[in-house]
Amino acid sequence: MITAGLREAGWRVSENTVAKLMAEQGLAARSKRRRKSTTRPGRGRWRAPDLVKRQFPATRLNCKWYGDGTEIPTDEGKLHLVSVMEAASRRILGFTLSEHHDAAAAYGALAMAVTVRGGQVPGVIMHTDQGSEYTARAFQGACQRLSIAQSMGRPGSALDNAVIESWHSTLEFELRRMEHFATKAAARAKVAAWIEDYNTKRRHSACQMMPPARYEQLLAAGEAA
């Protein structure tokens, strides 16, 4: 990521040189840690089939979306962040920060994502875990109205939704561990700003070391390799 930034700025430098300089300064890439699950299994019998089966990448937009939630702690109590990610560009299309872990929060994130895409996304696969917010009839009904195909991984298997799990790991390392939120209002503002920076500024290895929003422009123009 650092090498890509230097090259874009006009420097002629190799990854080995950057790695050597980082080592001399005691800098290293972060190690990945397993995220604590916040999934609340749905009590109903209905479950969507797994339409992804760990085939996470997509070569075109609006083919696969991933959804999941995580907790944002504050001194006033927890907020629940629910997000929707575009598989092809890793862009966060929609999110909600709610005091409740429920179907309304999941629907809010989905509605924001659909709005960003112009209001019509027929045929997109919405892949999630089997949390109660996604098995709820209200969320099912929203997907049916929008012609979105629900997909779900196996119970208790974080690897079945690994792409957005990885994003939550990034958020934990780059935001939650670095910031202390005294109020829920402060958390809402900071998380929203961080997501905007992630989408528009942060380089991603799955996007040819470009930010997700810029990579989407290449995909839309048919120029991505």
C-alpha atoms as a printed R data frame, in Angstrom:
    type eleno elety resid chain resno       x       y       z
1   ATOM     1    CA   MET     A     1   0.000   0.000   0.000
2   ATOM     2    CA   ILE     A     2   2.837   2.400   0.860
3   ATOM     3    CA   THR     A     3   4.714   1.435  -2.306
4   ATOM     4    CA   ALA     A     4   1.657   2.177  -4.439
5   ATOM     5    CA   GLY     A     5   1.250   5.586  -2.825
6   ATOM     6    CA   LEU     A     6   4.898   6.518  -3.400
7   ATOM     7    CA   ARG     A     7   4.791   5.409  -7.034
8   ATOM     8    CA   GLU     A     8   1.663   7.440  -7.683
9   ATOM     9    CA   ALA     A     9   3.440  10.454  -6.179
10  ATOM    10    CA   GLY     A    10   6.257  10.005  -8.716
11  ATOM    11    CA   TRP     A    11   8.837   8.034  -6.743
12  ATOM    12    CA   ARG     A    12  10.677   5.113  -8.344
13  ATOM    13    CA   VAL     A    13  10.815   2.588  -5.545
14  ATOM    14    CA   SER     A    14  10.466  -1.166  -5.101
15  ATOM    15    CA   GLU     A    15   8.465  -3.081  -2.522
16  ATOM    16    CA   ASN     A    16  11.696  -4.553  -1.134
17  ATOM    17    CA   THR     A    17  13.107  -1.083  -0.517
18  ATOM    18    CA   VAL     A    18   9.938   0.005   1.252
19  ATOM    19    CA   ALA     A    19   9.932  -3.191   3.335
20  ATOM    20    CA   LYS     A    20  13.578  -2.605   4.332
21  ATOM    21    CA   LEU     A    21  12.931   0.981   5.387
22  ATOM    22    CA   MET     A    22   9.867  -0.082   7.363
23  ATOM    23    CA   ALA     A    23  11.896  -2.758   9.147
24  ATOM    24    CA   GLU     A    24  14.594  -0.212  10.033
25  ATOM    25    CA   GLN     A    25  11.918   1.954  11.652
26  ATOM    26    CA   GLY     A    26  10.261  -0.918  13.462
27  ATOM    27    CA   LEU     A    27   7.125  -0.786  11.308
28  ATOM    28    CA   ALA     A    28   5.213  -3.896  10.281
29  ATOM    29    CA   ALA     A    29   1.873  -4.830   8.751
30  ATOM    30    CA   ARG     A    30  -0.780  -5.617  11.325
31  ATOM    31    CA   SER     A    31  -1.596  -9.214  12.127
32  ATOM    32    CA   LYS     A    32  -5.185 -10.324  11.665
33  ATOM    33    CA   ARG     A    33  -7.254 -11.205  14.707
34  ATOM    34    CA   ARG     A    34 -10.488 -13.111  14.825
35  ATOM    35    CA   ARG     A    35 -13.419 -10.772  15.392
36  ATOM    36    CA   LYS     A    36 -15.926 -11.501  18.126
37  ATOM    37    CA   SER     A    37 -19.217 -12.504  16.580
38  ATOM    38    CA   THR     A    38 -22.309 -10.407  17.317
39  ATOM    39    CA   THR     A    39 -24.672 -12.655  15.377
40  ATOM    40    CA   ARG     A    40 -28.008 -13.439  16.988
41  ATOM    41    CA   PRO     A    41 -29.364 -16.570  15.291
42  ATOM    42    CA   GLY     A    42 -32.897 -16.248  14.014
43  ATOM    43    CA   ARG     A    43 -35.450 -18.421  15.775
44  ATOM    44    CA   GLY     A    44 -37.626 -19.029  12.730
45  ATOM    45    CA   ARG     A    45 -37.216 -21.992  10.441
46  ATOM    46    CA   TRP     A    46 -36.601 -20.018   7.266
47  ATOM    47    CA   ARG     A    47 -33.032 -19.780   5.967
48  ATOM    48    CA   ALA     A    48 -31.812 -18.642   2.569
49  ATOM    49    CA   PRO     A    49 -29.557 -20.992   0.578
50  ATOM    50    CA   ASP     A    50 -25.867 -20.216   0.200
51  ATOM    51    CA   LEU     A    51 -25.601 -18.802  -3.316
52  ATOM    52    CA   VAL     A    52 -21.979 -17.664  -2.861
53  ATOM    53    CA   LYS     A    53 -20.289 -20.784  -1.421
54  ATOM    54    CA   ARG     A    54 -17.134 -18.814  -0.634
55  ATOM    55    CA   GLN     A    55 -16.755 -17.655  -4.232
56  ATOM    56    CA   PHE     A    56 -16.425 -14.096  -2.983
57  ATOM    57    CA   PRO     A    57 -15.011 -12.048  -5.915
58  ATOM    58    CA   ALA     A    58 -17.149 -10.447  -8.606
59  ATOM    59    CA   THR     A    59 -16.035  -8.951 -11.896
60  ATOM    60    CA   ARG     A    60 -19.012  -6.641 -12.339
61  ATOM    61    CA   LEU     A    61 -20.925  -4.287 -10.094
62  ATOM    62    CA   ASN     A    62 -24.241  -5.222  -8.477
63  ATOM    63    CA   CYS     A    63 -23.627  -8.949  -8.759
64  ATOM    64    CA   LYS     A    64 -22.907  -9.753  -5.099
65  ATOM    65    CA   TRP     A    65 -23.311  -7.674  -1.967
66  ATOM    66    CA   TYR     A    66 -22.224  -8.664   1.538
67  ATOM    67    CA   GLY     A    67 -23.919  -7.634   4.758
68  ATOM    68    CA   ASP     A    68 -22.967  -7.926   8.406
69  ATOM    69    CA   GLY     A    69 -22.944  -6.041  11.704
70  ATOM    70    CA   THR     A    70 -20.497  -5.161  14.452
71  ATOM    71    CA   GLU     A    71 -20.534  -3.218  17.709
72  ATOM    72    CA   ILE     A    72 -19.190   0.292  18.313
73  ATOM    73    CA   PRO     A    73 -18.650   0.879  22.062
74  ATOM    74    CA   THR     A    74 -19.169   4.319  23.622
75  ATOM    75    CA   ASP     A    75 -19.385   5.635  27.178
76  ATOM    76    CA   GLU     A    76 -23.130   5.978  26.634
77  ATOM    77    CA   GLY     A    77 -23.546   2.363  25.545
78  ATOM    78    CA   LYS     A    78 -23.071   0.360  22.366
79  ATOM    79    CA   LEU     A    79 -24.084   1.261  18.847
80  ATOM    80    CA   HIS     A    80 -24.660  -1.409  16.221
81  ATOM    81    CA   LEU     A    81 -23.069  -0.782  12.835
82  ATOM    82    CA   VAL     A    82 -24.719  -2.688   9.974
83  ATOM    83    CA   SER     A    83 -23.064  -2.427   6.564
84  ATOM    84    CA   VAL     A    84 -23.557  -3.467   2.944
85  ATOM    85    CA   MET     A    85 -20.457  -4.018   0.804
86  ATOM    86    CA   GLU     A    86 -20.116  -4.270  -2.978
87  ATOM    87    CA   ALA     A    87 -18.130  -7.414  -3.822
88  ATOM    88    CA   ALA     A    88 -16.533  -6.127  -7.029
89  ATOM    89    CA   SER     A    89 -15.031  -2.949  -5.559
90  ATOM    90    CA   ARG     A    90 -15.184  -3.536  -1.775
91  ATOM    91    CA   ARG     A    91 -17.030  -0.212  -1.471
92  ATOM    92    CA   ILE     A    92 -19.370   0.246   1.481
93  ATOM    93    CA   LEU     A    93 -22.610   1.149  -0.263
94  ATOM    94    CA   GLY     A    94 -24.837   1.502   2.768
95  ATOM    95    CA   PHE     A    95 -24.650   1.484   6.552
96  ATOM    96    CA   THR     A    96 -26.656   2.298   9.655
97  ATOM    97    CA   LEU     A    97 -25.608   3.059  13.218
98  ATOM    98    CA   SER     A    98 -28.432   2.012  15.493
99  ATOM    99    CA   GLU     A    99 -29.041   1.510  19.193
100 ATOM   100    CA   HIS     A   100 -30.843  -1.710  18.308
101 ATOM   101    CA   HIS     A   101 -29.568  -4.910  16.698
102 ATOM   102    CA   ASP     A   102 -32.631  -5.629  14.575
103 ATOM   103    CA   ALA     A   103 -34.171  -5.919  11.128
104 ATOM   104    CA   ALA     A   104 -34.820  -2.167  10.941
105 ATOM   105    CA   ALA     A   105 -31.074  -1.482  11.118
106 ATOM   106    CA   ALA     A   106 -30.347  -4.102   8.449
107 ATOM   107    CA   TYR     A   107 -33.085  -2.683   6.225
108 ATOM   108    CA   GLY     A   108 -31.714   0.838   6.653
109 ATOM   109    CA   ALA     A   109 -28.276  -0.224   5.407
110 ATOM   110    CA   LEU     A   110 -29.834  -2.086   2.473
111 ATOM   111    CA   ALA     A   111 -32.076   0.859   1.557
112 ATOM   112    CA   MET     A   112 -29.073   3.197   1.540
113 ATOM   113    CA   ALA     A   113 -27.154   0.819  -0.736
114 ATOM   114    CA   VAL     A   114 -30.069   0.548  -3.160
115 ATOM   115    CA   THR     A   115 -30.415   4.327  -3.219
116 ATOM   116    CA   VAL     A   116 -26.717   4.746  -3.993
117 ATOM   117    CA   ARG     A   117 -27.240   2.409  -6.957
118 ATOM   118    CA   GLY     A   118 -30.129   4.430  -8.313
119 ATOM   119    CA   GLY     A   119 -33.052   2.585  -6.751
120 ATOM   120    CA   GLN     A   120 -33.051  -0.549  -8.915
121 ATOM   121    CA   VAL     A   121 -30.756  -3.566  -8.387
122 ATOM   122    CA   PRO     A   122 -32.682  -6.601  -9.705
123 ATOM   123    CA   GLY     A   123 -30.824  -9.881  -9.402
124 ATOM   124    CA   VAL     A   124 -28.125  -8.785  -6.961
125 ATOM   125    CA   ILE     A   125 -27.230 -11.448  -4.383
126 ATOM   126    CA   MET     A   126 -27.332 -10.197  -0.782
127 ATOM   127    CA   HIS     A   127 -25.126 -12.550   1.227
128 ATOM   128    CA   THR     A   128 -25.188 -12.481   5.034
129 ATOM   129    CA   ASP     A   129 -24.985 -14.721   8.052
130 ATOM   130    CA   GLN     A   130 -28.110 -16.245   9.605
131 ATOM   131    CA   GLY     A   131 -28.632 -13.459  12.121
132 ATOM   132    CA   SER     A   132 -32.158 -12.650  13.210
133 ATOM   133    CA   GLU     A   133 -32.043  -9.254  11.493
134 ATOM   134    CA   TYR     A   134 -31.608 -10.977   8.113
135 ATOM   135    CA   THR     A   135 -34.051 -13.864   8.653
136 ATOM   136    CA   ALA     A   136 -36.791 -11.474   9.817
137 ATOM   137    CA   ARG     A   137 -39.880 -11.264   7.626
138 ATOM   138    CA   ALA     A   138 -39.444  -7.497   7.248
139 ATOM   139    CA   PHE     A   139 -36.007  -7.929   5.695
140 ATOM   140    CA   GLN     A   140 -37.173 -10.849   3.555
141 ATOM   141    CA   GLY     A   141 -40.036  -8.750   2.264
142 ATOM   142    CA   ALA     A   142 -37.748  -5.846   1.388
143 ATOM   143    CA   CYS     A   143 -35.481  -8.130  -0.629
144 ATOM   144    CA   GLN     A   144 -38.436  -9.639  -2.450
145 ATOM   145    CA   ARG     A   145 -39.838  -6.208  -3.362
146 ATOM   146    CA   LEU     A   146 -36.450  -5.156  -4.732
147 ATOM   147    CA   SER     A   147 -35.833  -8.477  -6.574
148 ATOM   148    CA   ILE     A   148 -32.762  -9.113  -4.430
149 ATOM   149    CA   ALA     A   149 -31.773 -12.753  -3.914
150 ATOM   150    CA   GLN     A   150 -30.936 -13.518  -0.289
151 ATOM   151    CA   SER     A   151 -28.007 -15.829   0.436
152 ATOM   152    CA   MET     A   152 -26.714 -17.053   3.796
153 ATOM   153    CA   GLY     A   153 -23.659 -18.871   5.060
154 ATOM   154    CA   ARG     A   154 -23.700 -21.694   7.555
155 ATOM   155    CA   PRO     A   155 -24.442 -21.045  11.253
156 ATOM   156    CA   GLY     A   156 -21.331 -20.047  13.191
157 ATOM   157    CA   SER     A   157 -19.048 -19.943  10.137
158 ATOM   158    CA   ALA     A   158 -17.415 -16.512   9.842
159 ATOM   159    CA   LEU     A   159 -15.438 -17.750   6.829
160 ATOM   160    CA   ASP     A   160 -18.668 -18.033   4.839
161 ATOM   161    CA   ASN     A   161 -18.841 -14.220   4.944
162 ATOM   162    CA   ALA     A   162 -15.109 -13.573   5.070
163 ATOM   163    CA   VAL     A   163 -14.974 -10.460   2.867
164 ATOM   164    CA   ILE     A   164 -17.029  -8.202   5.094
165 ATOM   165    CA   GLU     A   165 -15.609  -9.875   8.208
166 ATOM   166    CA   SER     A   166 -12.195  -8.734   6.962
167 ATOM   167    CA   TRP     A   167 -13.529  -5.198   6.539
168 ATOM   168    CA   HIS     A   168 -14.771  -5.152  10.116
169 ATOM   169    CA   SER     A   169 -11.297  -6.271  11.200
170 ATOM   170    CA   THR     A   170  -9.849  -3.272   9.346
171 ATOM   171    CA   LEU     A   171 -12.356  -0.955  11.011
172 ATOM   172    CA   GLU     A   172 -11.458  -2.361  14.424
173 ATOM   173    CA   PHE     A   173  -7.716  -1.896  13.901
174 ATOM   174    CA   GLU     A   174  -7.795   1.506  12.207
175 ATOM   175    CA   LEU     A   175 -10.658   3.149  14.100
176 ATOM   176    CA   ARG     A   176 -12.054   1.413  17.168
177 ATOM   177    CA   ARG     A   177  -8.676   0.725  18.756
178 ATOM   178    CA   MET     A   178  -7.481   4.241  17.991
179 ATOM   179    CA   GLU     A   179 -10.526   6.209  19.145
180 ATOM   180    CA   HIS     A   180 -12.416   6.502  22.408
181 ATOM   181    CA   PHE     A   181 -16.006   7.627  21.975
182 ATOM   182    CA   ALA     A   182 -17.468   9.516  24.921
183 ATOM   183    CA   THR     A   183 -20.849   9.883  23.256
184 ATOM   184    CA   LYS     A   184 -22.923   8.088  20.661
185 ATOM   185    CA   ALA     A   185 -23.069  11.277  18.606
186 ATOM   186    CA   ALA     A   186 -19.272  11.405  18.448
187 ATOM   187    CA   ALA     A   187 -19.163   7.759  17.374
188 ATOM   188    CA   ARG     A   188 -21.733   8.310  14.631
189 ATOM   189    CA   ALA     A   189 -19.795  11.245  13.189
190 ATOM   190    CA   LYS     A   190 -16.402   9.530  13.337
191 ATOM   191    CA   VAL     A   191 -17.562   6.198  11.901
192 ATOM   192    CA   ALA     A   192 -19.360   7.918   9.010
193 ATOM   193    CA   ALA     A   193 -16.251   9.990   8.233
194 ATOM   194    CA   TRP     A   194 -14.029   6.900   8.414
195 ATOM   195    CA   ILE     A   195 -16.250   4.996   5.976
196 ATOM   196    CA   GLU     A   196 -16.152   7.934   3.556
197 ATOM   197    CA   ASP     A   197 -12.340   7.974   3.716
198 ATOM   198    CA   TYR     A   198 -12.247   4.194   3.276
199 ATOM   199    CA   ASN     A   199 -14.371   4.422   0.142
200 ATOM   200    CA   THR     A   200 -12.573   7.373  -1.447
201 ATOM   201    CA   LYS     A   201  -8.991   7.420  -0.126
202 ATOM   202    CA   ARG     A   202  -7.869   4.100   1.355
203 ATOM   203    CA   ARG     A   203  -6.035   1.827  -1.080
204 ATOM   204    CA   HIS     A   204  -7.216  -1.762  -1.265
205 ATOM   205    CA   SER     A   205  -5.234  -4.770  -2.454
206 ATOM   206    CA   ALA     A   206  -8.352  -6.204  -4.139
207 ATOM   207    CA   CYS     A   207  -8.754  -2.981  -6.153
208 ATOM   208    CA   GLN     A   208  -5.335  -2.863  -7.825
209 ATOM   209    CA   MET     A   209  -4.192  -0.714  -4.877
210 ATOM   210    CA   MET     A   210  -6.828   1.935  -5.619
211 ATOM   211    CA   PRO     A   211  -9.579   3.194  -3.308
212 ATOM   212    CA   PRO     A   212 -12.899   1.385  -3.856
213 ATOM   213    CA   ALA     A   213 -14.700   4.402  -5.369
214 ATOM   214    CA   ARG     A   214 -11.979   4.959  -7.956
215 ATOM   215    CA   TYR     A   215 -11.850   1.259  -8.816
216 ATOM   216    CA   GLU     A   216 -15.604   1.302  -9.368
217 ATOM   217    CA   GLN     A   217 -15.112   3.949 -12.042
218 ATOM   218    CA   LEU     A   218 -12.774   1.604 -13.920
219 ATOM   219    CA   LEU     A   219 -15.225  -1.279 -13.584
220 ATOM   220    CA   ALA     A   220 -18.070   0.865 -14.856
221 ATOM   221    CA   ALA     A   221 -15.958   1.929 -17.820
222 ATOM   222    CA   GLY     A   222 -14.804  -1.642 -18.507
223 ATOM   223    CA   GLU     A   223 -11.150  -0.710 -17.996
224 ATOM   224    CA   ALA     A   224 -10.269  -2.858 -14.971
225 ATOM   225    CA   ALA     A   225  -7.916  -5.753 -15.685
